[in-house]
Amino acid sequence: MTLEQLIEIAKEVEVADPFDWADVALDEDEAYRLMAMNLIGEDLTPEIMLATIVKLCVENLVLNVRLMKQNDSMRLQSNN
């Protein structure tokens, strides 16, 4: 798999669960390229790939819970 193919597939996955890039100080294409470059050519077994996916999903869950708490807190402050 080429670097460009990896980036293309990763971006296709984002279509199903889009990320809001508006408030992030990163260029989307650059971010995908940087992360893909870190992984391309690694000798990753299916087990390592699944473990990595699980870890990333857990990180995403934790970040989303924190954002929801922050939004709830901000909403309560604005109502007072």
PyMOL Python script that loads the backbone (N, CA, C, O; Angstrom):
from pymol import cmd

cmd.read_pdbstr("""\
ATOM      1  N   MET A   1       0.852  -1.173   0.000  1.00  0.00           N
ATOM      2  CA  MET A   1       0.000   0.000   0.000  1.00  0.00           C
ATOM      3  C   MET A   1       0.897   1.236   0.000  1.00  0.00           C
ATOM      4  O   MET A   1       1.874   1.309   0.746  1.00  0.00           O
ATOM      5  N   THR A   2       0.557   2.183  -0.831  1.00  0.00           N
ATOM      6  CA  THR A   2       1.345   3.416  -0.895  1.00  0.00           C
ATOM      7  C   THR A   2       0.858   4.397   0.170  1.00  0.00           C
ATOM      8  O   THR A   2      -0.221   4.241   0.740  1.00  0.00           O
ATOM      9  N   LEU A   3       1.673   5.397   0.416  1.00  0.00           N
ATOM     10  CA  LEU A   3       1.313   6.450   1.362  1.00  0.00           C
ATOM     11  C   LEU A   3       0.019   7.128   0.936  1.00  0.00           C
ATOM     12  O   LEU A   3      -0.863   7.364   1.761  1.00  0.00           O
ATOM     13  N   GLU A   4      -0.093   7.438  -0.338  1.00  0.00           N
ATOM     14  CA  GLU A   4      -1.289   8.118  -0.851  1.00  0.00           C
ATOM     15  C   GLU A   4      -2.539   7.247  -0.709  1.00  0.00           C
ATOM     16  O   GLU A   4      -3.613   7.761  -0.399  1.00  0.00           O
ATOM     17  N   GLN A   5      -2.411   5.940  -0.930  1.00  0.00           N
ATOM     18  CA  GLN A   5      -3.548   5.029  -0.771  1.00  0.00           C
ATOM     19  C   GLN A   5      -4.001   4.983   0.686  1.00  0.00           C
ATOM     20  O   GLN A   5      -5.199   5.002   0.970  1.00  0.00           O
ATOM     21  N   LEU A   6      -3.045   4.923   1.600  1.00  0.00           N
ATOM     22  CA  LEU A   6      -3.360   4.906   3.028  1.00  0.00           C
ATOM     23  C   LEU A   6      -4.103   6.171   3.432  1.00  0.00           C
ATOM     24  O   LEU A   6      -5.099   6.103   4.153  1.00  0.00           O
ATOM     25  N   ILE A   7      -3.630   7.315   2.976  1.00  0.00           N
ATOM     26  CA  ILE A   7      -4.277   8.593   3.286  1.00  0.00           C
ATOM     27  C   ILE A   7      -5.693   8.621   2.721  1.00  0.00           C
ATOM     28  O   ILE A   7      -6.629   9.047   3.397  1.00  0.00           O
ATOM     29  N   GLU A   8      -5.846   8.168   1.489  1.00  0.00           N
ATOM     30  CA  GLU A   8      -7.165   8.162   0.844  1.00  0.00           C
ATOM     31  C   GLU A   8      -8.154   7.286   1.617  1.00  0.00           C
ATOM     32  O   GLU A   8      -9.294   7.691   1.843  1.00  0.00           O
ATOM     33  N   ILE A   9      -7.725   6.093   2.021  1.00  0.00           N
ATOM     34  CA  ILE A   9      -8.601   5.193   2.770  1.00  0.00           C
ATOM     35  C   ILE A   9      -8.962   5.799   4.122  1.00  0.00           C
ATOM     36  O   ILE A   9     -10.117   5.737   4.543  1.00  0.00           O
ATOM     37  N   ALA A  10      -7.982   6.383   4.802  1.00  0.00           N
ATOM     38  CA  ALA A  10      -8.241   6.998   6.105  1.00  0.00           C
ATOM     39  C   ALA A  10      -9.255   8.136   5.974  1.00  0.00           C
ATOM     40  O   ALA A  10     -10.135   8.283   6.821  1.00  0.00           O
ATOM     41  N   LYS A  11      -9.135   8.927   4.934  1.00  0.00           N
ATOM     42  CA  LYS A  11     -10.078  10.029   4.718  1.00  0.00           C
ATOM     43  C   LYS A  11     -11.471   9.508   4.392  1.00  0.00           C
ATOM     44  O   LYS A  11     -12.465  10.128   4.770  1.00  0.00           O
ATOM     45  N   GLU A  12     -11.557   8.382   3.699  1.00  0.00           N
ATOM     46  CA  GLU A  12     -12.860   7.784   3.397  1.00  0.00           C
ATOM     47  C   GLU A  12     -13.554   7.334   4.678  1.00  0.00           C
ATOM     48  O   GLU A  12     -14.776   7.433   4.791  1.00  0.00           O
ATOM     49  N   VAL A  13     -12.786   6.844   5.634  1.00  0.00           N
ATOM     50  CA  VAL A  13     -13.345   6.435   6.920  1.00  0.00           C
ATOM     51  C   VAL A  13     -13.925   7.646   7.644  1.00  0.00           C
ATOM     52  O   VAL A  13     -14.952   7.531   8.314  1.00  0.00           O
ATOM     53  N   GLU A  14     -13.283   8.801   7.519  1.00  0.00           N
ATOM     54  CA  GLU A  14     -13.751  10.008   8.195  1.00  0.00           C
ATOM     55  C   GLU A  14     -15.109  10.459   7.673  1.00  0.00           C
ATOM     56  O   GLU A  14     -15.864  11.103   8.402  1.00  0.00           O
ATOM     57  N   VAL A  15     -15.429  10.139   6.440  1.00  0.00           N
ATOM     58  CA  VAL A  15     -16.711  10.529   5.856  1.00  0.00           C
ATOM     59  C   VAL A  15     -17.867  10.001   6.707  1.00  0.00           C
ATOM     60  O   VAL A  15     -18.872  10.688   6.892  1.00  0.00           O
ATOM     61  N   ALA A  16     -17.722   8.788   7.221  1.00  0.00           N
ATOM     62  CA  ALA A  16     -18.769   8.179   8.049  1.00  0.00           C
ATOM     63  C   ALA A  16     -18.856   8.837   9.428  1.00  0.00           C
ATOM     64  O   ALA A  16     -19.925   8.861  10.038  1.00  0.00           O
ATOM     65  N   ASP A  17     -17.745   9.364   9.912  1.00  0.00           N
ATOM     66  CA  ASP A  17     -17.701   9.988  11.238  1.00  0.00           C
ATOM     67  C   ASP A  17     -16.841  11.239  11.128  1.00  0.00           C
ATOM     68  O   ASP A  17     -15.691  11.236  11.569  1.00  0.00           O
ATOM     69  N   PRO A  18     -17.384  12.316  10.542  1.00  0.00           N
ATOM     70  CA  PRO A  18     -16.560  13.490  10.241  1.00  0.00           C
ATOM     71  C   PRO A  18     -16.025  14.189  11.489  1.00  0.00           C
ATOM     72  O   PRO A  18     -16.656  14.208  12.546  1.00  0.00           O
ATOM     73  N   PHE A  19     -14.865  14.746  11.323  1.00  0.00           N
ATOM     74  CA  PHE A  19     -14.186  15.500  12.372  1.00  0.00           C
ATOM     75  C   PHE A  19     -14.290  16.978  12.035  1.00  0.00           C
ATOM     76  O   PHE A  19     -14.093  17.367  10.884  1.00  0.00           O
ATOM     77  N   ASP A  20     -14.595  17.794  13.012  1.00  0.00           N
ATOM     78  CA  ASP A  20     -14.699  19.241  12.797  1.00  0.00           C
ATOM     79  C   ASP A  20     -13.300  19.855  12.866  1.00  0.00           C
ATOM     80  O   ASP A  20     -12.710  19.975  13.940  1.00  0.00           O
ATOM     81  N   TRP A  21     -12.794  20.234  11.720  1.00  0.00           N
ATOM     82  CA  TRP A  21     -11.442  20.804  11.639  1.00  0.00           C
ATOM     83  C   TRP A  21     -11.436  22.314  11.862  1.00  0.00           C
ATOM     84  O   TRP A  21     -10.366  22.923  11.883  1.00  0.00           O
ATOM     85  N   ALA A  22     -12.591  22.923  12.028  1.00  0.00           N
ATOM     86  CA  ALA A  22     -12.704  24.386  12.087  1.00  0.00           C
ATOM     87  C   ALA A  22     -11.884  25.007  13.217  1.00  0.00           C
ATOM     88  O   ALA A  22     -11.264  26.052  13.024  1.00  0.00           O
ATOM     89  N   ASP A  23     -11.874  24.382  14.383  1.00  0.00           N
ATOM     90  CA  ASP A  23     -11.194  24.998  15.521  1.00  0.00           C
ATOM     91  C   ASP A  23      -9.864  24.321  15.855  1.00  0.00           C
ATOM     92  O   ASP A  23      -9.365  24.427  16.975  1.00  0.00           O
ATOM     93  N   VAL A  24      -9.305  23.631  14.879  1.00  0.00           N
ATOM     94  CA  VAL A  24      -8.031  22.940  15.083  1.00  0.00           C
ATOM     95  C   VAL A  24      -6.958  23.651  14.263  1.00  0.00           C
ATOM     96  O   VAL A  24      -7.151  23.949  13.085  1.00  0.00           O
ATOM     97  N   ALA A  25      -5.840  23.912  14.903  1.00  0.00           N
ATOM     98  CA  ALA A  25      -4.757  24.633  14.228  1.00  0.00           C
ATOM     99  C   ALA A  25      -3.863  23.676  13.441  1.00  0.00           C
ATOM    100  O   ALA A  25      -2.636  23.764  13.494  1.00  0.00           O
ATOM    101  N   LEU A  26      -4.504  22.758  12.709  1.00  0.00           N
ATOM    102  CA  LEU A  26      -3.787  21.816  11.860  1.00  0.00           C
ATOM    103  C   LEU A  26      -4.445  21.784  10.491  1.00  0.00           C
ATOM    104  O   LEU A  26      -5.663  21.914  10.366  1.00  0.00           O
ATOM    105  N   ASP A  27      -3.631  21.611   9.481  1.00  0.00           N
ATOM    106  CA  ASP A  27      -4.159  21.404   8.145  1.00  0.00           C
ATOM    107  C   ASP A  27      -4.552  19.936   8.022  1.00  0.00           C
ATOM    108  O   ASP A  27      -3.756  19.054   8.343  1.00  0.00           O
ATOM    109  N   GLU A  28      -5.766  19.667   7.564  1.00  0.00           N
ATOM    110  CA  GLU A  28      -6.269  18.291   7.492  1.00  0.00           C
ATOM    111  C   GLU A  28      -5.353  17.395   6.669  1.00  0.00           C
ATOM    112  O   GLU A  28      -4.972  16.316   7.122  1.00  0.00           O
ATOM    113  N   ASP A  29      -4.996  17.833   5.462  1.00  0.00           N
ATOM    114  CA  ASP A  29      -4.137  17.019   4.607  1.00  0.00           C
ATOM    115  C   ASP A  29      -2.781  16.762   5.242  1.00  0.00           C
ATOM    116  O   ASP A  29      -2.244  15.658   5.163  1.00  0.00           O
ATOM    117  N   GLU A  30      -2.239  17.790   5.868  1.00  0.00           N
ATOM    118  CA  GLU A  30      -0.938  17.654   6.513  1.00  0.00           C
ATOM    119  C   GLU A  30      -1.007  16.681   7.688  1.00  0.00           C
ATOM    120  O   GLU A  30      -0.093  15.880   7.889  1.00  0.00           O
ATOM    121  N   ALA A  31      -2.086  16.750   8.459  1.00  0.00           N
ATOM    122  CA  ALA A  31      -2.254  15.850   9.602  1.00  0.00           C
ATOM    123  C   ALA A  31      -2.335  14.396   9.138  1.00  0.00           C
ATOM    124  O   ALA A  31      -1.689  13.519   9.710  1.00  0.00           O
ATOM    125  N   TYR A  32      -3.134  14.147   8.097  1.00  0.00           N
ATOM    126  CA  TYR A  32      -3.242  12.787   7.574  1.00  0.00           C
ATOM    127  C   TYR A  32      -1.898  12.299   7.040  1.00  0.00           C
ATOM    128  O   TYR A  32      -1.501  11.162   7.296  1.00  0.00           O
ATOM    129  N   ARG A  33      -1.206  13.149   6.306  1.00  0.00           N
ATOM    130  CA  ARG A  33       0.091  12.760   5.745  1.00  0.00           C
ATOM    131  C   ARG A  33       1.097  12.447   6.859  1.00  0.00           C
ATOM    132  O   ARG A  33       1.818  11.453   6.778  1.00  0.00           O
ATOM    133  N   LEU A  34       1.149  13.279   7.883  1.00  0.00           N
ATOM    134  CA  LEU A  34       2.087  13.076   8.988  1.00  0.00           C
ATOM    135  C   LEU A  34       1.824  11.746   9.689  1.00  0.00           C
ATOM    136  O   LEU A  34       2.754  10.979   9.939  1.00  0.00           O
ATOM    137  N   MET A  35       0.553  11.473  10.006  1.00  0.00           N
ATOM    138  CA  MET A  35       0.227  10.232  10.702  1.00  0.00           C
ATOM    139  C   MET A  35       0.468   9.017   9.804  1.00  0.00           C
ATOM    140  O   MET A  35       0.972   7.996  10.270  1.00  0.00           O
ATOM    141  N   ALA A  36       0.113   9.120   8.530  1.00  0.00           N
ATOM    142  CA  ALA A  36       0.334   8.009   7.604  1.00  0.00           C
ATOM    143  C   ALA A  36       1.824   7.730   7.435  1.00  0.00           C
ATOM    144  O   ALA A  36       2.235   6.573   7.363  1.00  0.00           O
ATOM    145  N   MET A  37       2.624   8.777   7.372  1.00  0.00           N
ATOM    146  CA  MET A  37       4.070   8.602   7.226  1.00  0.00           C
ATOM    147  C   MET A  37       4.657   7.885   8.439  1.00  0.00           C
ATOM    148  O   MET A  37       5.630   7.142   8.311  1.00  0.00           O
ATOM    149  N   ASN A  38       4.067   8.106   9.617  1.00  0.00           N
ATOM    150  CA  ASN A  38       4.550   7.433  10.824  1.00  0.00           C
ATOM    151  C   ASN A  38       4.217   5.945  10.826  1.00  0.00           C
ATOM    152  O   ASN A  38       4.891   5.160  11.493  1.00  0.00           O
ATOM    153  N   LEU A  39       3.182   5.552  10.083  1.00  0.00           N
ATOM    154  CA  LEU A  39       2.743   4.155  10.116  1.00  0.00           C
ATOM    155  C   LEU A  39       3.144   3.336   8.901  1.00  0.00           C
ATOM    156  O   LEU A  39       3.320   2.122   8.998  1.00  0.00           O
ATOM    157  N   ILE A  40       3.288   3.991   7.760  1.00  0.00           N
ATOM    158  CA  ILE A  40       3.574   3.255   6.533  1.00  0.00           C
ATOM    159  C   ILE A  40       4.914   2.530   6.666  1.00  0.00           C
ATOM    160  O   ILE A  40       5.897   3.095   7.146  1.00  0.00           O
ATOM    161  N   GLY A  41       4.932   1.301   6.241  1.00  0.00           N
ATOM    162  CA  GLY A  41       6.171   0.541   6.300  1.00  0.00           C
ATOM    163  C   GLY A  41       6.397  -0.163   7.627  1.00  0.00           C
ATOM    164  O   GLY A  41       7.328  -0.961   7.738  1.00  0.00           O
ATOM    165  N   GLU A  42       5.579   0.104   8.635  1.00  0.00           N
ATOM    166  CA  GLU A  42       5.712  -0.597   9.909  1.00  0.00           C
ATOM    167  C   GLU A  42       5.240  -2.037   9.718  1.00  0.00           C
ATOM    168  O   GLU A  42       4.324  -2.297   8.937  1.00  0.00           O
ATOM    169  N   ASP A  43       5.855  -2.945  10.415  1.00  0.00           N
ATOM    170  CA  ASP A  43       5.453  -4.348  10.353  1.00  0.00           C
ATOM    171  C   ASP A  43       4.398  -4.585  11.433  1.00  0.00           C
ATOM    172  O   ASP A  43       4.714  -5.013  12.543  1.00  0.00           O
ATOM    173  N   LEU A  44       3.141  -4.300  11.089  1.00  0.00           N
ATOM    174  CA  LEU A  44       2.064  -4.383  12.064  1.00  0.00           C
ATOM    175  C   LEU A  44       1.260  -5.659  11.858  1.00  0.00           C
ATOM    176  O   LEU A  44       0.730  -5.905  10.774  1.00  0.00           O
ATOM    177  N   THR A  45       1.177  -6.452  12.890  1.00  0.00           N
ATOM    178  CA  THR A  45       0.351  -7.662  12.829  1.00  0.00           C
ATOM    179  C   THR A  45      -1.106  -7.261  12.990  1.00  0.00           C
ATOM    180  O   THR A  45      -1.397  -6.175  13.491  1.00  0.00           O
ATOM    181  N   PRO A  46      -2.023  -8.124  12.572  1.00  0.00           N
ATOM    182  CA  PRO A  46      -3.445  -7.812  12.774  1.00  0.00           C
ATOM    183  C   PRO A  46      -3.784  -7.551  14.245  1.00  0.00           C
ATOM    184  O   PRO A  46      -4.625  -6.703  14.544  1.00  0.00           O
ATOM    185  N   GLU A  47      -3.141  -8.267  15.152  1.00  0.00           N
ATOM    186  CA  GLU A  47      -3.390  -8.072  16.585  1.00  0.00           C
ATOM    187  C   GLU A  47      -2.955  -6.681  17.039  1.00  0.00           C
ATOM    188  O   GLU A  47      -3.654  -6.025  17.810  1.00  0.00           O
ATOM    189  N   ILE A  48      -1.801  -6.240  16.558  1.00  0.00           N
ATOM    190  CA  ILE A  48      -1.308  -4.909  16.918  1.00  0.00           C
ATOM    191  C   ILE A  48      -2.220  -3.846  16.320  1.00  0.00           C
ATOM    192  O   ILE A  48      -2.504  -2.835  16.964  1.00  0.00           O
ATOM    193  N   MET A  49      -2.677  -4.070  15.094  1.00  0.00           N
ATOM    194  CA  MET A  49      -3.576  -3.096  14.473  1.00  0.00           C
ATOM    195  C   MET A  49      -4.895  -3.008  15.244  1.00  0.00           C
ATOM    196  O   MET A  49      -5.390  -1.909  15.494  1.00  0.00           O
ATOM    197  N   LEU A  50      -5.467  -4.149  15.623  1.00  0.00           N
ATOM    198  CA  LEU A  50      -6.715  -4.127  16.387  1.00  0.00           C
ATOM    199  C   LEU A  50      -6.521  -3.475  17.748  1.00  0.00           C
ATOM    200  O   LEU A  50      -7.366  -2.694  18.185  1.00  0.00           O
ATOM    201  N   ALA A  51      -5.421  -3.784  18.422  1.00  0.00           N
ATOM    202  CA  ALA A  51      -5.145  -3.174  19.722  1.00  0.00           C
ATOM    203  C   ALA A  51      -5.001  -1.661  19.581  1.00  0.00           C
ATOM    204  O   ALA A  51      -5.463  -0.912  20.442  1.00  0.00           O
ATOM    205  N   THR A  52      -4.372  -1.215  18.518  1.00  0.00           N
ATOM    206  CA  THR A  52      -4.217   0.216  18.258  1.00  0.00           C
ATOM    207  C   THR A  52      -5.562   0.868  18.001  1.00  0.00           C
ATOM    208  O   THR A  52      -5.826   1.964  18.495  1.00  0.00           O
ATOM    209  N   ILE A  53      -6.419   0.199  17.228  1.00  0.00           N
ATOM    210  CA  ILE A  53      -7.753   0.738  16.958  1.00  0.00           C
ATOM    211  C   ILE A  53      -8.550   0.862  18.258  1.00  0.00           C
ATOM    212  O   ILE A  53      -9.205   1.877  18.494  1.00  0.00           O
ATOM    213  N   VAL A  54      -8.491  -0.174  19.098  1.00  0.00           N
ATOM    214  CA  VAL A  54      -9.210  -0.128  20.377  1.00  0.00           C
ATOM    215  C   VAL A  54      -8.697   1.034  21.228  1.00  0.00           C
ATOM    216  O   VAL A  54      -9.495   1.777  21.800  1.00  0.00           O
ATOM    217  N   LYS A  55      -7.380   1.200  21.318  1.00  0.00           N
ATOM    218  CA  LYS A  55      -6.811   2.294  22.102  1.00  0.00           C
ATOM    219  C   LYS A  55      -7.279   3.641  21.573  1.00  0.00           C
ATOM    220  O   LYS A  55      -7.642   4.518  22.357  1.00  0.00           O
ATOM    221  N   LEU A  56      -7.275   3.820  20.261  1.00  0.00           N
ATOM    222  CA  LEU A  56      -7.715   5.081  19.666  1.00  0.00           C
ATOM    223  C   LEU A  56      -9.201   5.323  19.906  1.00  0.00           C
ATOM    224  O   LEU A  56      -9.616   6.459  20.136  1.00  0.00           O
ATOM    225  N   CYS A  57      -9.999   4.264  19.854  1.00  0.00           N
ATOM    226  CA  CYS A  57     -11.433   4.404  20.135  1.00  0.00           C
ATOM    227  C   CYS A  57     -11.669   4.808  21.587  1.00  0.00           C
ATOM    228  O   CYS A  57     -12.528   5.644  21.868  1.00  0.00           O
ATOM    229  N   VAL A  58     -10.913   4.221  22.503  1.00  0.00           N
ATOM    230  CA  VAL A  58     -11.032   4.588  23.916  1.00  0.00           C
ATOM    231  C   VAL A  58     -10.609   6.040  24.120  1.00  0.00           C
ATOM    232  O   VAL A  58     -11.286   6.782  24.832  1.00  0.00           O
ATOM    233  N   GLU A  59      -9.510   6.453  23.512  1.00  0.00           N
ATOM    234  CA  GLU A  59      -9.083   7.856  23.606  1.00  0.00           C
ATOM    235  C   GLU A  59     -10.163   8.781  23.067  1.00  0.00           C
ATOM    236  O   GLU A  59     -10.446   9.820  23.664  1.00  0.00           O
ATOM    237  N   ASN A  60     -10.763   8.415  21.953  1.00  0.00           N
ATOM    238  CA  ASN A  60     -11.814   9.222  21.353  1.00  0.00           C
ATOM    239  C   ASN A  60     -13.022   9.306  22.286  1.00  0.00           C
ATOM    240  O   ASN A  60     -13.608  10.375  22.453  1.00  0.00           O
ATOM    241  N   LEU A  61     -13.389   8.183  22.889  1.00  0.00           N
ATOM    242  CA  LEU A  61     -14.502   8.164  23.834  1.00  0.00           C
ATOM    243  C   LEU A  61     -14.235   9.097  25.009  1.00  0.00           C
ATOM    244  O   LEU A  61     -15.099   9.889  25.385  1.00  0.00           O
ATOM    245  N   VAL A  62     -13.047   9.004  25.584  1.00  0.00           N
ATOM    246  CA  VAL A  62     -12.688   9.850  26.730  1.00  0.00           C
ATOM    247  C   VAL A  62     -12.721  11.323  26.336  1.00  0.00           C
ATOM    248  O   VAL A  62     -13.248  12.147  27.084  1.00  0.00           O
ATOM    249  N   LEU A  63     -12.172  11.665  25.184  1.00  0.00           N
ATOM    250  CA  LEU A  63     -12.185  13.057  24.733  1.00  0.00           C
ATOM    251  C   LEU A  63     -13.606  13.556  24.504  1.00  0.00           C
ATOM    252  O   LEU A  63     -13.922  14.698  24.837  1.00  0.00           O
ATOM    253  N   ASN A  64     -14.465  12.710  23.938  1.00  0.00           N
ATOM    254  CA  ASN A  64     -15.856  13.106  23.720  1.00  0.00           C
ATOM    255  C   ASN A  64     -16.602  13.294  25.033  1.00  0.00           C
ATOM    256  O   ASN A  64     -17.399  14.224  25.156  1.00  0.00           O
ATOM    257  N   VAL A  65     -16.362  12.439  26.009  1.00  0.00           N
ATOM    258  CA  VAL A  65     -16.987  12.598  27.324  1.00  0.00           C
ATOM    259  C   VAL A  65     -16.526  13.908  27.958  1.00  0.00           C
ATOM    260  O   VAL A  65     -17.335  14.640  28.529  1.00  0.00           O
ATOM    261  N   ARG A  66     -15.242  14.205  27.861  1.00  0.00           N
ATOM    262  CA  ARG A  66     -14.730  15.478  28.407  1.00  0.00           C
ATOM    263  C   ARG A  66     -15.375  16.674  27.716  1.00  0.00           C
ATOM    264  O   ARG A  66     -15.742  17.648  28.373  1.00  0.00           O
ATOM    265  N   LEU A  67     -15.513  16.603  26.401  1.00  0.00           N
ATOM    266  CA  LEU A  67     -16.151  17.703  25.667  1.00  0.00           C
ATOM    267  C   LEU A  67     -17.608  17.869  26.075  1.00  0.00           C
ATOM    268  O   LEU A  67     -18.083  18.994  26.225  1.00  0.00           O
ATOM    269  N   MET A  68     -18.320  16.762  26.256  1.00  0.00           N
ATOM    270  CA  MET A  68     -19.721  16.846  26.679  1.00  0.00           C
ATOM    271  C   MET A  68     -19.833  17.471  28.065  1.00  0.00           C
ATOM    272  O   MET A  68     -20.711  18.299  28.308  1.00  0.00           O
ATOM    273  N   LYS A  69     -18.937  17.070  28.979  1.00  0.00           N
ATOM    274  CA  LYS A  69     -18.938  17.661  30.320  1.00  0.00           C
ATOM    275  C   LYS A  69     -18.650  19.158  30.250  1.00  0.00           C
ATOM    276  O   LYS A  69     -19.298  19.956  30.927  1.00  0.00           O
ATOM    277  N   GLN A  70     -17.677  19.528  29.433  1.00  0.00           N
ATOM    278  CA  GLN A  70     -17.313  20.932  29.277  1.00  0.00           C
ATOM    279  C   GLN A  70     -18.488  21.720  28.701  1.00  0.00           C
ATOM    280  O   GLN A  70     -18.782  22.822  29.165  1.00  0.00           O
ATOM    281  N   ASN A  71     -19.151  21.170  27.706  1.00  0.00           N
ATOM    282  CA  ASN A  71     -20.304  21.846  27.110  1.00  0.00           C
ATOM    283  C   ASN A  71     -21.444  21.977  28.108  1.00  0.00           C
ATOM    284  O   ASN A  71     -22.098  23.018  28.166  1.00  0.00           O
ATOM    285  N   ASP A  72     -21.691  20.931  28.896  1.00  0.00           N
ATOM    286  CA  ASP A  72     -22.736  20.990  29.919  1.00  0.00           C
ATOM    287  C   ASP A  72     -22.406  22.052  30.961  1.00  0.00           C
ATOM    288  O   ASP A  72     -23.283  22.802  31.391  1.00  0.00           O
ATOM    289  N   SER A  73     -21.150  22.113  31.362  1.00  0.00           N
ATOM    290  CA  SER A  73     -20.713  23.094  32.348  1.00  0.00           C
ATOM    291  C   SER A  73     -20.880  24.510  31.815  1.00  0.00           C
ATOM    292  O   SER A  73     -21.331  25.402  32.534  1.00  0.00           O
ATOM    293  N   MET A  74     -20.514  24.713  30.552  1.00  0.00           N
ATOM    294  CA  MET A  74     -20.643  26.038  29.940  1.00  0.00           C
ATOM    295  C   MET A  74     -22.118  26.419  29.800  1.00  0.00           C
ATOM    296  O   MET A  74     -22.476  27.583  29.979  1.00  0.00           O
ATOM    297  N   ARG A  75     -22.963  25.457  29.486  1.00  0.00           N
ATOM    298  CA  ARG A  75     -24.399  25.716  29.355  1.00  0.00           C
ATOM    299  C   ARG A  75     -25.003  26.101  30.700  1.00  0.00           C
ATOM    300  O   ARG A  75     -25.831  27.008  30.777  1.00  0.00           O
ATOM    301  N   LEU A  76     -24.588  25.412  31.755  1.00  0.00           N
ATOM    302  CA  LEU A  76     -25.093  25.741  33.088  1.00  0.00           C
ATOM    303  C   LEU A  76     -24.651  27.129  33.522  1.00  0.00           C
ATOM    304  O   LEU A  76     -25.431  27.862  34.131  1.00  0.00           O
ATOM    305  N   GLN A  77     -23.413  27.502  33.221  1.00  0.00           N
ATOM    306  CA  GLN A  77     -22.902  28.825  33.574  1.00  0.00           C
ATOM    307  C   GLN A  77     -23.641  29.914  32.813  1.00  0.00           C
ATOM    308  O   GLN A  77     -23.899  30.982  33.368  1.00  0.00           O
ATOM    309  N   SER A  78     -23.982  29.671  31.575  1.00  0.00           N
ATOM    310  CA  SER A  78     -24.665  30.687  30.790  1.00  0.00           C
ATOM    311  C   SER A  78     -26.125  30.849  31.210  1.00  0.00           C
ATOM    312  O   SER A  78     -26.728  31.895  30.971  1.00  0.00           O
ATOM    313  N   ASN A  79     -26.697  29.812  31.838  1.00  0.00           N
ATOM    314  CA  ASN A  79     -28.074  29.892  32.313  1.00  0.00           C
ATOM    315  C   ASN A  79     -28.184  30.614  33.657  1.00  0.00           C
ATOM    316  O   ASN A  79     -29.281  31.009  34.054  1.00  0.00           O
ATOM    317  N   ASN A  80     -27.083  30.789  34.350  1.00  0.00           N
ATOM    318  CA  ASN A  80     -27.110  31.454  35.673  1.00  0.00           C
ATOM    319  C   ASN A  80     -26.879  32.921  35.560  1.00  0.00           C
ATOM    320  O   ASN A  80     -26.870  33.625  36.570  1.00  0.00           O
TER     321      ASN A  80
END
""", "prot")
cmd.dss("prot")
cmd.show_as("cartoon", "prot")
cmd.util.cbc("prot")
cmd.orient("prot")
